[in-house]
Structures are given as C-alpha cells and as structure tokens.
Amino acid sequence: MSRKTVRSVLIIEARFYEDIADELARGAIEELNAARVPYERLAVPGALEIAPALSLALANGFVGRAGRHRGCIALGCVIRGETTHYDIVARESAAGLHQLAVQHAVPIGFGILTCESREQAWERASVDGRNKGGDAARACLTLMQLEQHFSSASRR
C-alpha cells in the first residue's frame, strides 16, 4: 500500500469491556503500524454507540473521501447475558455499521465480537489467539485499497 495515497484510519472502540477493547486495539494498531497507516483512536461506552459516533464523524467531514480519515475500524465486544439485550446490541451494531458503509462508501473494518462468554471473547480478541482486531484492520485496509483501485481505474 503506497503511503502517498493512503490516508489515516479512525479506530472507534467500545470500552465496555476494557481489557478486551485494549487487546482488540492492540491487534488493529499492530496491523496499521506494519502497513505504515496513521490512525486516531476514539472511545465510546459500548457497541451501540459505535455507529452513531461514526455517523457524527461522517456528517462533520471528519471521516470520508474529503475527511481527515478515509477508513474506520470498529472494535467492541458483546457478551451474551441473561436477557435479550445481547441480541439487540449485536444485531443493531452490525446493521448500523453496514448501513453507514454502504450509504457513505466508507471502508469499515468490523471488529465487534459477539460471544457467549468472556473466555470466548478473550480468545477471539487476543493477539496471540484469533486476533480479530488485526482482522478488522486488514479488512479496512483491503477496502481502502479497493477504493484506490476503482478511483484510479475511473480516471483512465
């Protein structure tokens, strides 16, 4: 990825499970650093606040084609509890981000874990385990590369 054509990435992280959020961010940041892509971190309370935060960033020109950041990495964790709240948060956080990605043509790496237990969440977040934060960063970077490809192809 050329450093001249890639702009920075906004990481929006839900801090409800702080240790898991830190590990997801660690994985994402390692990938961004390896690709030499600058980033900025923004914290929100929980997974449901990620899409509204990104929507505000898009509406104010902070993220987007002309914004400071071209892509976004959404990081968070939802762990099943005793109520249906888990289902609502998992479904709506994913749907909100998907809608924003499609509506605004913004590259988003989706790194919101939906897990049955804290142990399962830790295994998926861990840089030494499944490294889902790193996966989300790679997805965002891939979409940014695709955008560059399509943009340069349309100018030919």
N, C-alpha and C positions, 0 to 999 in steps of 0.2 A: 504494500500500500504506500503510495507516494505521500510524503509528508507535506508537500506543497498543495495537494488537492484535498486532503482530509482535514476537516475542522474538528473541533473538540466534541466531546460527548458529555451529556448531563447524566449523572447517576442519581436516580431518585430511590431512596431506600427507606422502607418502613422499619421503624425502630422498636416495634412492639416486643420482639424477642431480640434483645440487643446482641447477645453472643452469636446468634445465628446470622443476624444482619451484618455484624463485623466480618464474619467468615465469608459470607456471600460477596461483600465488598472487596475483601482481600483477593478472592479469586478473579473478580472482574478487573480490579486495578492491576493485577499481575499481567493479565492479557493486554490491557490498554498500554501499559508501560512497554511490554515486549513489542507492540506494534507502533510505539512512539506516538500514540494518540493522547493529547492532553484531555483532561476531564475536570469536572467540578462535581462535588457531592452536595446533595440536598436531602435533608432528613424530614420525614413526615411520621406521624404517630403510628399509622397502621396501613395495611394493604389497600383498604378502601380509599385512602387519601392520595394514593399514587396517581391515579388517572386525573382527579381534579387538579393536582399540582401541575401535572404535565399540560393540562388544558389551559391553565393560567399562564404557563410559560409560553405556550404556542400563541395564545391571544395577545400577549405582550411582546411578541417578536424575539423572545429570549431563546427559543428553540425553533428551528425551521430552516428553510432554504436561505433566508437572509439573516438568520439569527446568529447569536454567539456560538450556539451548539447546533450541530447538524443532526445528531442522533441522541437517543436516550436509552439507558439501561434501567429497567425497573426491577428492584430487588426487594424481597419480603418473604414472609412465611405465614401461613395459615395452618394451624394445627386443630384437628377435629376435637371438639369438646362434647358436652352433654346435650347441646341444643342444636337447632338447625342453623344457627348463626354462621357456622363454618361453611355450609353450602352457599349461603347468600354471599358471603365475602369472597369465597373462591370464584364463584360464577361471575359476580359483578366486577371484580377487579380485572379479571381476564377480558370480559366483554368491553369494559370501558377502554382499556388499552388497545384492544383490537380495533375498536371503532375510531379512536384517535389516529392510529397508524394508517388506516385506510383512508379516512376522511382528509387527513393533512399530509399524506405521503411522507411521513416521518419514520425513519428507521428506528425500531424499538426492539431491544433485546429483552425478552420476557424471562425474568428470573424470580418469579413469585412461586415459592414452594407451597404445595398443598399436601399435607402429610397427616398420617394417622397418629403419630407420636413425636415427642421431642427427639427421641433417639433416631427415628427415621429422618427427621428434618436435619439433624446434625450430620448424618451420613451423607445426605444429598448436598449440604452446604459445604462440607469440609473440602478444603483444597486437596487434601490427601485422599479424599473419598471420591464422590461423584462430581464435585466442583461445578455446581450449577451456576454459580456466579461467573465463572470463567466461560461456561457455555453461553450465558446470556450476552457477555461481552463479544464473543466470537460471532454470535448471531447478528448483533448490531453492526459490527464491523463488516460482515458479509453484505448486509443490506446497504450499507454506505457505499461499498464497492460497486454493487449493482447499480445504485443510483448514478454513480460517476460513469459507469459504462453506458447506461442509457442516455445520460446527458451528453457525453462526448459523441455517441453514435448519432444523436439527433442534430448535431452541428455539422456533420459531414455532408 
